[in-house]
Amino acid sequence: MIFFTADTHFTDPRVLRLDKRPFPDLATHDAALIEAWNAAVGEDDDVWHLGDFARGGADHKAALLGRLHGRKHLVLGNNDDEATARAGGWESVSAYREMELDGRKLVLCHYAFRTWNGSGKGALDLHGHSHGRLAPMTGQYDVGVDVFRFRPVTLPEILVSRRRRAKRDEISPKS
C-alpha cells in the first residue's frame, strides 16, 4: 500500500496553538500521531510525507522515524531543515515528485499549486502546508494530518473524502 501525509510537526509546540490541535500537550500529540500512523501503515507499506515532519536534531528525527511503520519518503516542506533531510530513516528525500498510482498521475509537493503538470489531463496535486485551510480546488488535495484525522491516507481515501464533502454539501446547503 502507498500512503500520503503531511504536516505532522512532531515535537513542534506551535501546532497546538496555531492549528488548535485537540491535544492537551505536545507529548500527547506526538504519541497520538505515532499511534494513528502505525494503526494505518504496515511495515511493508510506503508513506510519502509531504513536508513539515518534526523539530529537533537529526538523531531525534531518526528515532521518530524508527518508531513509524513503513518505508518513508520525504518531500521537503518549509519547516524541514538539513537535520530533517539527513535523518536516518528516509528512503528518499526530494523537493518535488511526480508518480503514477492506480492509473493516475500524481504531483507531490509541500505547497499547493494553482496549476500543475498534467492538471488539464487528470493529474492530481497532493500537498500539505495549508493545514486544511484552503478552499477545495478540482484535482487538488491537502493530505495533511489536520485534514485526515492525524494519520496517513491512501489515494482511494483521499478521493472519497472529496465525494463525501460534496454529498454533505448537497444534503445540507449553506445558507
C-alpha positions as CSV (number, residue, x, y, z in Angstrom):
1,M,0.0,0.0,0.0
2,I,1.0,3.6,-0.6
3,F,0.1,6.3,1.9
4,F,0.3,10.1,1.9
5,T,0.5,12.6,4.8
6,A,2.0,16.0,5.6
7,D,2.4,18.5,8.5
8,T,2.9,16.1,11.3
9,H,5.0,18.7,13.1
10,F,6.3,16.3,15.7
11,T,7.9,18.0,18.7
12,D,6.7,21.4,17.5
13,P,4.7,23.2,20.2
14,R,3.4,25.8,17.7
15,V,0.9,23.3,16.3
16,L,-1.1,23.1,19.5
17,R,-1.6,26.9,19.5
18,L,-1.6,27.8,15.8
19,D,-3.6,24.8,14.5
20,K,-5.6,24.3,17.6
21,R,-5.0,20.5,17.5
22,P,-7.1,18.8,20.2
23,F,-4.3,17.6,22.5
24,P,-3.6,18.8,26.0
25,D,0.2,18.8,25.4
26,L,2.9,18.0,22.9
27,A,3.8,14.6,24.3
28,T,0.1,13.5,23.9
29,H,0.0,15.0,20.4
30,D,3.1,13.1,19.3
31,A,2.1,9.8,20.9
32,A,-1.4,10.1,19.2
33,L,0.1,10.8,15.8
34,I,2.5,7.9,16.1
35,E,-0.3,5.5,17.2
36,A,-2.6,6.6,14.4
37,W,0.3,6.3,11.8
38,N,1.1,2.8,13.0
39,A,-2.5,1.7,13.1
40,A,-2.9,2.6,9.4
41,V,0.5,1.8,8.0
42,G,2.1,-1.6,7.8
43,E,5.9,-2.3,7.9
44,D,6.0,-3.0,4.1
45,D,3.9,0.0,3.1
46,D,5.3,3.2,1.6
47,V,4.5,6.6,3.1
48,W,5.0,9.8,1.2
49,H,5.4,12.6,3.8
50,L,4.8,15.9,2.0
51,G,6.7,18.1,4.4
52,D,7.0,19.6,7.9
53,F,7.9,16.4,9.6
54,A,9.4,17.4,13.0
55,R,11.5,19.8,15.0
56,G,14.8,18.8,16.7
57,G,18.1,17.3,15.7
58,A,18.9,14.6,13.1
59,D,19.2,11.9,15.9
60,H,15.9,12.8,17.4
61,K,14.2,12.7,14.0
62,A,15.8,9.4,13.1
63,A,14.5,8.0,16.4
64,L,11.0,9.2,15.5
65,L,11.3,7.7,12.0
66,G,12.3,4.4,13.6
67,R,9.1,4.4,15.6
68,L,6.9,4.8,12.5
69,H,5.9,1.9,10.3
70,G,6.6,1.7,6.6
71,R,9.2,2.9,4.2
72,K,9.2,6.7,4.5
73,H,9.8,9.2,1.7
74,L,10.1,12.9,2.3
75,V,9.1,15.8,0.0
76,L,10.6,18.7,1.8
77,G,8.4,21.4,3.4
78,N,9.2,24.9,4.6
79,N,9.9,23.7,8.2
80,D,12.2,20.8,7.1
81,D,15.8,21.7,7.8
82,E,19.0,20.0,6.9
83,A,18.7,17.8,10.0
84,T,15.4,16.5,8.7
85,A,16.7,15.8,5.3
86,R,19.7,13.8,6.6
87,A,18.0,12.0,9.4
88,G,18.4,8.3,9.1
89,G,15.2,6.5,8.1
90,W,14.1,8.2,4.8
91,E,14.1,6.0,1.7
92,S,14.2,9.2,-0.4
93,V,14.2,13.0,0.1
94,S,13.2,15.4,-2.7
95,A,11.7,18.9,-3.1
96,Y,9.1,17.7,-5.6
97,R,8.0,14.3,-7.0
98,E,5.8,13.0,-9.8
99,M,4.5,9.4,-9.8
100,E,1.8,7.3,-11.2
101,L,-0.5,5.3,-8.9
102,D,-3.7,3.4,-9.8
103,G,-3.6,4.8,-13.3
104,R,-3.4,8.4,-12.0
105,K,-0.6,10.8,-12.4
106,L,0.2,12.5,-9.0
107,V,2.2,15.6,-8.4
108,L,3.6,15.7,-4.9
109,C,4.8,18.9,-3.3
110,H,4.5,20.5,0.1
111,Y,2.8,23.5,-1.4
112,A,-0.5,23.6,-3.3
113,F,-0.3,24.7,-6.9
114,R,-2.7,26.8,-8.8
115,T,-1.8,24.7,-11.9
116,W,0.5,21.7,-12.1
117,N,2.0,19.3,-14.7
118,G,-0.9,17.4,-16.2
119,S,-3.6,19.3,-14.4
120,G,-5.7,19.5,-17.6
121,K,-5.3,15.8,-18.2
122,G,-6.5,14.4,-14.8
123,A,-3.2,14.6,-12.8
124,L,-3.8,15.2,-9.1
125,D,-1.9,17.7,-6.9
126,L,-1.3,16.3,-3.4
127,H,0.1,18.8,-1.0
128,G,0.4,19.9,2.6
129,H,1.3,23.3,4.1
130,S,-2.2,24.7,4.3
131,H,-3.4,22.6,7.3
132,G,-6.9,22.2,5.7
133,R,-7.5,26.0,5.3
134,L,-7.6,26.2,1.5
135,A,-10.9,26.0,-0.3
136,P,-11.1,22.8,-2.4
137,M,-9.9,23.0,-6.0
138,T,-10.6,20.4,-8.6
139,G,-7.8,17.8,-8.7
140,Q,-6.0,19.3,-5.6
141,Y,-5.9,17.6,-2.2
142,D,-4.4,18.6,1.1
143,V,-3.1,15.3,2.6
144,G,-2.1,16.8,5.9
145,V,-2.9,15.3,9.3
146,D,-5.2,18.2,10.1
147,V,-7.5,17.1,7.3
148,F,-7.3,13.3,7.7
149,R,-7.7,12.6,11.5
150,F,-4.0,12.8,12.2
151,R,-2.9,9.8,10.1
152,P,-1.6,8.9,6.7
153,V,-4.2,8.0,4.0
154,T,-4.3,6.1,0.7
155,L,-5.3,7.5,-2.7
156,P,-8.8,5.9,-2.6
157,E,-9.4,7.5,0.9
158,I,-8.2,10.9,-0.5
159,L,-10.6,10.7,-3.5
160,V,-13.6,9.5,-1.4
161,S,-13.0,12.4,1.0
162,R,-14.0,15.0,-1.6
163,R,-17.0,13.0,-2.7
164,R,-18.2,12.8,0.9
165,R,-17.8,16.5,1.3
166,A,-19.8,17.1,-1.9
167,K,-22.5,14.8,-0.7
168,R,-22.7,16.6,2.6
169,D,-23.0,19.9,0.8
170,E,-25.9,18.6,-1.3
171,I,-27.7,17.3,1.8
172,S,-27.3,20.5,3.9
173,P,-26.6,23.5,1.7
174,K,-25.1,26.6,3.3
175,S,-27.5,29.5,3.7
